[in-house]
Amino acid sequence: MAALGFFSVVLPCLSIVSFTCFTCFAACRAQQHRAFKVLAYVCLPVGLVCGLTPIAVLTHASTL
């Protein structure tokens, strides 16, 4: 039961935080600093994984 709560509550919250950080770092990237570019490209895949994992878990659970 705790795993279901993790996948349906915590991961979407982490996804929102990651996309917010991606937007912030992408805006700061206009200053041409390499660290902001790296941080932006790290936050994007993390947000995608956290956002798509609950969908994958629910799809897999529905096929069982």
Jmol script that loads the backbone (N, CA, C; Angstrom):
load data "model"
ATOM      1  N   MET A   1       0.821  -1.186   0.000  1.00  0.00           N
ATOM      2  CA  MET A   1       0.000   0.000   0.000  1.00  0.00           C
ATOM      3  C   MET A   1       0.868   1.253   0.000  1.00  0.00           C
ATOM      4  N   ALA A   2       1.990   1.195   0.706  1.00  0.00           N
ATOM      5  CA  ALA A   2       2.882   2.350   0.741  1.00  0.00           C
ATOM      6  C   ALA A   2       3.497   2.602  -0.636  1.00  0.00           C
ATOM      7  N   ALA A   3       3.756   1.546  -1.383  1.00  0.00           N
ATOM      8  CA  ALA A   3       4.321   1.724  -2.721  1.00  0.00           C
ATOM      9  C   ALA A   3       3.336   2.427  -3.641  1.00  0.00           C
ATOM     10  N   LEU A   4       2.061   2.116  -3.504  1.00  0.00           N
ATOM     11  CA  LEU A   4       1.049   2.783  -4.316  1.00  0.00           C
ATOM     12  C   LEU A   4       0.998   4.272  -4.002  1.00  0.00           C
ATOM     13  N   GLY A   5       1.093   4.617  -2.734  1.00  0.00           N
ATOM     14  CA  GLY A   5       1.131   6.027  -2.343  1.00  0.00           C
ATOM     15  C   GLY A   5       2.369   6.726  -2.875  1.00  0.00           C
ATOM     16  N   PHE A   6       3.484   6.021  -2.877  1.00  0.00           N
ATOM     17  CA  PHE A   6       4.716   6.605  -3.404  1.00  0.00           C
ATOM     18  C   PHE A   6       4.576   6.901  -4.886  1.00  0.00           C
ATOM     19  N   PHE A   7       4.055   5.938  -5.636  1.00  0.00           N
ATOM     20  CA  PHE A   7       3.945   6.120  -7.077  1.00  0.00           C
ATOM     21  C   PHE A   7       2.871   7.124  -7.464  1.00  0.00           C
ATOM     22  N   SER A   8       1.811   7.235  -6.683  1.00  0.00           N
ATOM     23  CA  SER A   8       0.715   8.115  -7.083  1.00  0.00           C
ATOM     24  C   SER A   8       0.752   9.493  -6.443  1.00  0.00           C
ATOM     25  N   VAL A   9       1.597   9.707  -5.434  1.00  0.00           N
ATOM     26  CA  VAL A   9       1.648  11.013  -4.776  1.00  0.00           C
ATOM     27  C   VAL A   9       3.043  11.628  -4.850  1.00  0.00           C
ATOM     28  N   VAL A  10       4.027  10.916  -4.399  1.00  0.00           N
ATOM     29  CA  VAL A  10       5.372  11.482  -4.273  1.00  0.00           C
ATOM     30  C   VAL A  10       6.008  11.738  -5.641  1.00  0.00           C
ATOM     31  N   LEU A  11       5.935  10.781  -6.553  1.00  0.00           N
ATOM     32  CA  LEU A  11       6.580  10.959  -7.853  1.00  0.00           C
ATOM     33  C   LEU A  11       5.977  12.106  -8.661  1.00  0.00           C
ATOM     34  N   PRO A  12       4.650  12.270  -8.715  1.00  0.00           N
ATOM     35  CA  PRO A  12       4.134  13.456  -9.418  1.00  0.00           C
ATOM     36  C   PRO A  12       4.574  14.773  -8.766  1.00  0.00           C
ATOM     37  N   CYS A  13       4.692  14.794  -7.456  1.00  0.00           N
ATOM     38  CA  CYS A  13       5.192  16.001  -6.785  1.00  0.00           C
ATOM     39  C   CYS A  13       6.645  16.274  -7.169  1.00  0.00           C
ATOM     40  N   LEU A  14       7.457  15.230  -7.211  1.00  0.00           N
ATOM     41  CA  LEU A  14       8.852  15.399  -7.646  1.00  0.00           C
ATOM     42  C   LEU A  14       8.928  15.847  -9.100  1.00  0.00           C
ATOM     43  N   SER A  15       7.994  15.380  -9.898  1.00  0.00           N
ATOM     44  CA  SER A  15       7.960  15.791 -11.292  1.00  0.00           C
ATOM     45  C   SER A  15       7.678  17.283 -11.416  1.00  0.00           C
ATOM     46  N   ILE A  16       6.740  17.784 -10.651  1.00  0.00           N
ATOM     47  CA  ILE A  16       6.418  19.211 -10.682  1.00  0.00           C
ATOM     48  C   ILE A  16       7.612  20.033 -10.231  1.00  0.00           C
ATOM     49  N   VAL A  17       8.268  19.607  -9.176  1.00  0.00           N
ATOM     50  CA  VAL A  17       9.446  20.326  -8.689  1.00  0.00           C
ATOM     51  C   VAL A  17      10.555  20.306  -9.739  1.00  0.00           C
ATOM     52  N   SER A  18      10.756  19.176 -10.375  1.00  0.00           N
ATOM     53  CA  SER A  18      11.815  19.056 -11.371  1.00  0.00           C
ATOM     54  C   SER A  18      11.538  19.935 -12.587  1.00  0.00           C
ATOM     55  N   PHE A  19      10.282  19.960 -13.051  1.00  0.00           N
ATOM     56  CA  PHE A  19       9.951  20.819 -14.189  1.00  0.00           C
ATOM     57  C   PHE A  19      10.066  22.293 -13.830  1.00  0.00           C
ATOM     58  N   THR A  20       9.761  22.636 -12.588  1.00  0.00           N
ATOM     59  CA  THR A  20       9.926  24.019 -12.141  1.00  0.00           C
ATOM     60  C   THR A  20      11.399  24.398 -12.129  1.00  0.00           C
ATOM     61  N   CYS A  21      12.240  23.500 -11.646  1.00  0.00           N
ATOM     62  CA  CYS A  21      13.686  23.761 -11.653  1.00  0.00           C
ATOM     63  C   CYS A  21      14.206  23.845 -13.077  1.00  0.00           C
ATOM     64  N   PHE A  22      13.695  22.989 -13.956  1.00  0.00           N
ATOM     65  CA  PHE A  22      14.113  23.041 -15.352  1.00  0.00           C
ATOM     66  C   PHE A  22      13.781  24.396 -15.958  1.00  0.00           C
ATOM     67  N   THR A  23      12.584  24.899 -15.696  1.00  0.00           N
ATOM     68  CA  THR A  23      12.182  26.201 -16.227  1.00  0.00           C
ATOM     69  C   THR A  23      13.062  27.313 -15.676  1.00  0.00           C
ATOM     70  N   CYS A  24      13.359  27.251 -14.403  1.00  0.00           N
ATOM     71  CA  CYS A  24      14.199  28.267 -13.778  1.00  0.00           C
ATOM     72  C   CYS A  24      15.614  28.235 -14.349  1.00  0.00           C
ATOM     73  N   PHE A  25      16.191  27.040 -14.455  1.00  0.00           N
ATOM     74  CA  PHE A  25      17.548  26.930 -14.974  1.00  0.00           C
ATOM     75  C   PHE A  25      17.607  27.283 -16.460  1.00  0.00           C
ATOM     76  N   ALA A  26      16.546  26.979 -17.202  1.00  0.00           N
ATOM     77  CA  ALA A  26      16.523  27.346 -18.611  1.00  0.00           C
ATOM     78  C   ALA A  26      16.456  28.863 -18.771  1.00  0.00           C
ATOM     79  N   ALA A  27      15.739  29.530 -17.877  1.00  0.00           N
ATOM     80  CA  ALA A  27      15.685  30.988 -17.929  1.00  0.00           C
ATOM     81  C   ALA A  27      17.041  31.583 -17.559  1.00  0.00           C
ATOM     82  N   CYS A  28      17.705  30.992 -16.592  1.00  0.00           N
ATOM     83  CA  CYS A  28      19.026  31.480 -16.194  1.00  0.00           C
ATOM     84  C   CYS A  28      20.087  31.139 -17.227  1.00  0.00           C
ATOM     85  N   ARG A  29      19.806  30.152 -18.057  1.00  0.00           N
ATOM     86  CA  ARG A  29      20.761  29.736 -19.082  1.00  0.00           C
ATOM     87  C   ARG A  29      21.001  30.853 -20.099  1.00  0.00           C
ATOM     88  N   ALA A  30      20.067  31.786 -20.202  1.00  0.00           N
ATOM     89  CA  ALA A  30      20.234  32.912 -21.119  1.00  0.00           C
ATOM     90  C   ALA A  30      21.463  33.743 -20.757  1.00  0.00           C
ATOM     91  N   GLN A  31      21.959  33.564 -19.553  1.00  0.00           N
ATOM     92  CA  GLN A  31      23.164  34.277 -19.138  1.00  0.00           C
ATOM     93  C   GLN A  31      24.430  33.601 -19.654  1.00  0.00           C
ATOM     94  N   GLN A  32      24.273  32.528 -20.409  1.00  0.00           N
ATOM     95  CA  GLN A  32      25.378  31.803 -21.040  1.00  0.00           C
ATOM     96  C   GLN A  32      26.343  31.176 -20.039  1.00  0.00           C
ATOM     97  N   HIS A  33      25.833  30.750 -18.908  1.00  0.00           N
ATOM     98  CA  HIS A  33      26.694  30.071 -17.934  1.00  0.00           C
ATOM     99  C   HIS A  33      26.500  28.575 -18.100  1.00  0.00           C
ATOM    100  N   ARG A  34      27.581  27.832 -18.184  1.00  0.00           N
ATOM    101  CA  ARG A  34      27.534  26.402 -18.481  1.00  0.00           C
ATOM    102  C   ARG A  34      26.830  25.593 -17.390  1.00  0.00           C
ATOM    103  N   ALA A  35      26.974  25.991 -16.135  1.00  0.00           N
ATOM    104  CA  ALA A  35      26.366  25.231 -15.031  1.00  0.00           C
ATOM    105  C   ALA A  35      24.848  25.228 -15.135  1.00  0.00           C
ATOM    106  N   PHE A  36      24.249  26.337 -15.535  1.00  0.00           N
ATOM    107  CA  PHE A  36      22.791  26.395 -15.667  1.00  0.00           C
ATOM    108  C   PHE A  36      22.316  25.486 -16.794  1.00  0.00           C
ATOM    109  N   LYS A  37      23.094  25.405 -17.858  1.00  0.00           N
ATOM    110  CA  LYS A  37      22.736  24.531 -18.974  1.00  0.00           C
ATOM    111  C   LYS A  37      22.752  23.074 -18.534  1.00  0.00           C
ATOM    112  N   VAL A  38      23.766  22.689 -17.794  1.00  0.00           N
ATOM    113  CA  VAL A  38      23.871  21.309 -17.307  1.00  0.00           C
ATOM    114  C   VAL A  38      22.727  21.003 -16.339  1.00  0.00           C
ATOM    115  N   LEU A  39      22.452  21.921 -15.421  1.00  0.00           N
ATOM    116  CA  LEU A  39      21.369  21.700 -14.458  1.00  0.00           C
ATOM    117  C   LEU A  39      20.016  21.602 -15.150  1.00  0.00           C
ATOM    118  N   ALA A  40      19.804  22.408 -16.185  1.00  0.00           N
ATOM    119  CA  ALA A  40      18.537  22.344 -16.913  1.00  0.00           C
ATOM    120  C   ALA A  40      18.369  20.994 -17.598  1.00  0.00           C
ATOM    121  N   TYR A  41      19.450  20.489 -18.198  1.00  0.00           N
ATOM    122  CA  TYR A  41      19.356  19.213 -18.895  1.00  0.00           C
ATOM    123  C   TYR A  41      19.364  18.014 -17.957  1.00  0.00           C
ATOM    124  N   VAL A  42      19.686  18.207 -16.700  1.00  0.00           N
ATOM    125  CA  VAL A  42      19.566  17.134 -15.708  1.00  0.00           C
ATOM    126  C   VAL A  42      18.141  17.099 -15.163  1.00  0.00           C
ATOM    127  N   CYS A  43      17.560  18.255 -14.940  1.00  0.00           N
ATOM    128  CA  CYS A  43      16.213  18.321 -14.361  1.00  0.00           C
ATOM    129  C   CYS A  43      15.140  17.823 -15.325  1.00  0.00           C
ATOM    130  N   LEU A  44      15.317  18.031 -16.613  1.00  0.00           N
ATOM    131  CA  LEU A  44      14.301  17.608 -17.573  1.00  0.00           C
ATOM    132  C   LEU A  44      14.081  16.093 -17.582  1.00  0.00           C
ATOM    133  N   PRO A  45      15.124  15.260 -17.719  1.00  0.00           N
ATOM    134  CA  PRO A  45      14.868  13.815 -17.694  1.00  0.00           C
ATOM    135  C   PRO A  45      14.346  13.309 -16.353  1.00  0.00           C
ATOM    136  N   VAL A  46      14.803  13.924 -15.267  1.00  0.00           N
ATOM    137  CA  VAL A  46      14.298  13.525 -13.948  1.00  0.00           C
ATOM    138  C   VAL A  46      12.804  13.801 -13.863  1.00  0.00           C
ATOM    139  N   GLY A  47      12.386  14.952 -14.349  1.00  0.00           N
ATOM    140  CA  GLY A  47      10.960  15.281 -14.348  1.00  0.00           C
ATOM    141  C   GLY A  47      10.142  14.354 -15.219  1.00  0.00           C
ATOM    142  N   LEU A  48      10.692  13.997 -16.366  1.00  0.00           N
ATOM    143  CA  LEU A  48       9.979  13.075 -17.244  1.00  0.00           C
ATOM    144  C   LEU A  48       9.832  11.694 -16.626  1.00  0.00           C
ATOM    145  N   VAL A  49      10.896  11.205 -16.019  1.00  0.00           N
ATOM    146  CA  VAL A  49      10.830   9.881 -15.390  1.00  0.00           C
ATOM    147  C   VAL A  49       9.843   9.898 -14.228  1.00  0.00           C
ATOM    148  N   CYS A  50       9.910  10.920 -13.400  1.00  0.00           N
ATOM    149  CA  CYS A  50       8.992  11.005 -12.249  1.00  0.00           C
ATOM    150  C   CYS A  50       7.553  11.204 -12.695  1.00  0.00           C
ATOM    151  N   GLY A  51       7.354  11.880 -13.805  1.00  0.00           N
ATOM    152  CA  GLY A  51       5.994  12.104 -14.288  1.00  0.00           C
ATOM    153  C   GLY A  51       5.392  10.911 -14.995  1.00  0.00           C
ATOM    154  N   LEU A  52       6.216  10.139 -15.685  1.00  0.00           N
ATOM    155  CA  LEU A  52       5.704   9.019 -16.464  1.00  0.00           C
ATOM    156  C   LEU A  52       5.674   7.698 -15.702  1.00  0.00           C
ATOM    157  N   THR A  53       6.403   7.589 -14.616  1.00  0.00           N
ATOM    158  CA  THR A  53       6.416   6.347 -13.848  1.00  0.00           C
ATOM    159  C   THR A  53       5.039   5.986 -13.275  1.00  0.00           C
ATOM    160  N   PRO A  54       4.288   6.935 -12.688  1.00  0.00           N
ATOM    161  CA  PRO A  54       2.958   6.551 -12.197  1.00  0.00           C
ATOM    162  C   PRO A  54       2.035   6.052 -13.308  1.00  0.00           C
ATOM    163  N   ILE A  55       2.154   6.623 -14.495  1.00  0.00           N
ATOM    164  CA  ILE A  55       1.335   6.166 -15.621  1.00  0.00           C
ATOM    165  C   ILE A  55       1.729   4.746 -16.006  1.00  0.00           C
ATOM    166  N   ALA A  56       3.017   4.470 -16.020  1.00  0.00           N
ATOM    167  CA  ALA A  56       3.479   3.128 -16.356  1.00  0.00           C
ATOM    168  C   ALA A  56       3.048   2.111 -15.304  1.00  0.00           C
ATOM    169  N   VAL A  57       3.097   2.495 -14.035  1.00  0.00           N
ATOM    170  CA  VAL A  57       2.686   1.587 -12.960  1.00  0.00           C
ATOM    171  C   VAL A  57       1.188   1.289 -13.064  1.00  0.00           C
ATOM    172  N   LEU A  58       0.388   2.306 -13.296  1.00  0.00           N
ATOM    173  CA  LEU A  58      -1.051   2.089 -13.429  1.00  0.00           C
ATOM    174  C   LEU A  58      -1.390   1.258 -14.659  1.00  0.00           C
ATOM    175  N   THR A  59      -0.690   1.477 -15.754  1.00  0.00           N
ATOM    176  CA  THR A  59      -0.910   0.675 -16.963  1.00  0.00           C
ATOM    177  C   THR A  59      -0.523  -0.783 -16.717  1.00  0.00           C
ATOM    178  N   HIS A  60       0.587  -0.984 -16.056  1.00  0.00           N
ATOM    179  CA  HIS A  60       1.022  -2.350 -15.764  1.00  0.00           C
ATOM    180  C   HIS A  60       0.045  -3.029 -14.787  1.00  0.00           C
ATOM    181  N   ALA A  61      -0.426  -2.288 -13.794  1.00  0.00           N
ATOM    182  CA  ALA A  61      -1.356  -2.865 -12.825  1.00  0.00           C
ATOM    183  C   ALA A  61      -2.693  -3.220 -13.470  1.00  0.00           C
ATOM    184  N   SER A  62      -3.095  -2.461 -14.457  1.00  0.00           N
ATOM    185  CA  SER A  62      -4.379  -2.756 -15.108  1.00  0.00           C
ATOM    186  C   SER A  62      -4.311  -3.975 -16.007  1.00  0.00           C
ATOM    187  N   THR A  63      -3.122  -4.365 -16.415  1.00  0.00           N
ATOM    188  CA  THR A  63      -2.990  -5.537 -17.283  1.00  0.00           C
ATOM    189  C   THR A  63      -2.846  -6.837 -16.486  1.00  0.00           C
ATOM    190  N   LEU A  64      -2.680  -6.731 -15.194  1.00  0.00           N
ATOM    191  CA  LEU A  64      -2.512  -7.943 -14.377  1.00  0.00           C
ATOM    192  C   LEU A  64      -3.801  -8.671 -14.175  1.00  0.00           C
TER     193      LEU A  64
END
end "model"
wireframe off; spacefill off
backbone 0.3
color backbone group
